[in-house]
Amino acid sequence: MVKYVARRILQMIPVFLGVTLILFALRIPGFLPGDPIQLIVGEKTLTPALRAQIEERNHLDEPIYSQYAWYVSGIVQGDFGESYQKSRPVRDILFDKFPNTFRLAFAAILVEIVIGISAGILSAVKQYSFWDVLVTLSTSILVSVPVFWLGLLLQMFFGIMLKQWTGGALYLPMSGMGNPPDFMHLILPAITLASVSTAYVARIMRSQMLEAMGQDYIRTAMAKGLTERAVVFKHALKNALIPVVTYVGIDLGALMGGAILTESVFSWPGVGREIFLAVMQRDWPVVMGGVIIVVLIVMFVNLLVDISYAVLDPRIRYGGAAE
Amino acid sequence: MSERIRKGMAMMLVFALAVTMLTVGGCDTGDGEGGETDSDITKGGTFNFYISEPAFIDPVNLQESEGTQVGQAVFDSLVAFDPITSEVKPAAAERWEANDDATVWTFYLVEGAKFHDGTDVTADSFKFAWERICNPENESEVAYHLGVVKGYDEMQDASATELEGVKVIDDYTLEVTLQYGFADFEYVVGHPALAPVSQEAVEADPEGFSEMPIGNGPFKMAEPWAHDQYIKIVKNDEYYSDVPNIDGVDFKILADQDTAWLEFEAGNLDFTQITPGRIQTTVDTYGESPDGYTLNPGEQVSLGAEQAIYYLLINNTDPALTDPEVRAALSLAIDRQDICDKVFEGTREPATGIVPPGIVGHKADAFQYAKYDVEAAKEMLADAGFPNGEGFPTITLEYNTGSGHEDILLLVQEDLKAIGVNGELVGSEWAQYLDKVGAADYQVGRLGWIADYPIMDNFLYPLFKTGSSDNYSFYANDEVDSMLDEARETVDADERVAIYQDVEKIVGDASAVIPMFYYRHTRVASDRVNDGVYSANGLFTFDTVWLSGEAEAE
């Protein structure tokens, strides 16, 4: 196991270098249209003095290989450079934003796990019942509804209509994250962000449960006279959970970077929106820093997912014999 | 496993509980502070104002409207502008004078005015602030405001560390020497970026200052800027002039207008932008401000003219477009009113010149070809050698995508077709678009221009002076160049304006660009806003506004 983990970590290094190289290419003048330095002032005058100063600060006046060396050595020391647009260290900007995205992503994961898994189990155990139909129908709807539209709908209902109906007594906040950050502000964005994944989790859970329930060992367990409850939770669930864990694990990575729409609809100050804005403004240091951290997180989560397989299923053992 | 499941169940329970909580809990973010009533003005309360994330709020780099909105409330420059007439009025300087050729300006500061940290606002504070802007190390994008001041060039190329032209005569007297006479300089010093800065405060905490600047204005920062979330300011009780009626302003930083609109409808915002397509219904619901700027209950929608213009760029160096008659023909072919009606619900005004209303010297019909006359357009085109557009090449109509410009250029394309000119729409992203127009790699494009200060010079000098980096149409005319220089040095206001008007006529006769329409405000205030003024320069004035008591008791 230790050997396996070590190997996986070593494998990350070339991936990481590859990612930095690809991202760095964005910075090469002419690789992508649009001059990031001019963009700082838009259509207004950019004085030569200002351009020179910014180029010098970002080592843009040096040969490209030396820029790359600067960049990678900076990252290793935790220095991601400075934003072109905001003149703030990228590290500070991302440090502001990552905790918010984590908060939102974990809340979404929680929704996915709690609602998705229970709905899946319910629908499998009570196959073809009213509940099954309800789950199947609502997951179909959730999967096909555009995320931003769902977000707007929730805002409309819980933020405006509910407030009007109750004369301002009941409502949910529609934007921002509160000061200090509170649970209430998390609810709508977390539900929105989790919507599609929750539907998938429910579906995967349902089909896995049904498959597990049809296995011989379940029949054996039933024959032994165990209660349905014990069979479902003790025997079927454990095996059915593996694909769900995989999905949720991969999804955490997706939620980190893919929350752009939700973060925009709810004005959530997260990293997805920050990277999106930075791309629009050609603010390469922010884009590179943000993406690199997201990549690191995704790689790390994938590693955790692989390890958790071994824990959930003793048949899966890596690196030969068990220690 | 069974224990794990029990834990899972517990988690589910917690979640269910949380869901129940939300339906009973609610959450009151409203400001609970009550106000004391003084006659019919309720003093106090917090104004909730929508902005998008500013680039900077420190004067050293105060540039776009969002940051300027905050900066203006926290800082006072030497002069201020009347929010409706745009006339210059005293602020940090109680009076000022210029010498005969407008090269030397003397400003007399209000004595006893203090920064929010209690230190005095002196002539030194201005000298320090201005040199801070001109120092290339600070990477200020607004240094050009001081380009006219003697010693600016030396500071920019780092051969000097002080602005030679700025002299501190005594604590309350500041003397500014310019490189050449510039009679409009009194307007320039009203820009919020040129506010005084306390050297002590900056040096004590250079990084903190940009997050929580210490100013000399009617409001002070309540806490550091919470990026992408909010900026809170509270009234400054030690203010040297009239202390504001409200307790403070919460600038709520939201990602987009649509979210802001929802928050406004939910009663969580006192002022916001009206999202496209909703202007007429908003006017019907909330009532229109009679003068377009002043906001009171029932008169909550501001539709006043802005000091800004939307225009089509023409690449004057493109072989197909060098002939002024061709450019005039294009200009005459465009039905501006139709575009205003279709795209902006009639809330923008067709432009007849490059200088918008609200700027001293604005003249209607300054550009003789900036009107809709298809017959005249056809004639001009025929005179230029292209009867019915025959032989005229297809031209590109370029725009930056994602901001609604395509709708406008589509209509332009249709209009041009009517005189036999074919246009091809080419959209690119903003960054790429700037590259293209900057490199003259386009034929017809679009841009907007917002006044830095409400003077004619600001629309003519940068846009039409040969070699100016804002002159993206690459118009070049020696006569115009020398007239622009002459105007700047003309101290007599009427004479000066007359010269600028002549310049505007010359560039108009040449159809150097095609004016399209003057911007108008499309903002709405909540019904608790009284005596609010959203001024022509696109900034809300918080000095006089007060909030009705009713809504406060929510």
Interface residues (C-beta under 8 A of the other chain):
Chain A: P33 G34 D35 P36 Q38 L39 I40 V41 G42 E43 K44 T45 L46 T47 A49 L50 A52 Q53 I54 R57 Q85 K86 S87 I93 D96 K97 L110 V111 I113 V114 I115 I117 S118 L152 Q155 M156 G159 I160 K163 T166 G168 A169 L170 Y171 L172 P173 M174 S175 G176 M177 G178 N179 D182 F183 M184 I187 F233 K234 L237 K238 E263 S264 V265 F266 S267 W268 P269 R273 E274 M280 Q281 R282
Chain B: M1 S2 I5 G8 M11 M12 F15 A18 L22 T23 V24 G25 G26 C27 D28 T29 G30 A55 F56 N61 Q63 P136 E137 E139 S140 E141 A143 Y144 Q156 D157 A158 A226 H227 D228 Q229 Y230 K252 I253 L254 A255 D256 D258 T259 L262 E263 E265 A266 G267 N268 S428 E429 W430 A431 Q432 L434 D435 V437 G438 L447 P462 S468 S469 D470 Y472 E554
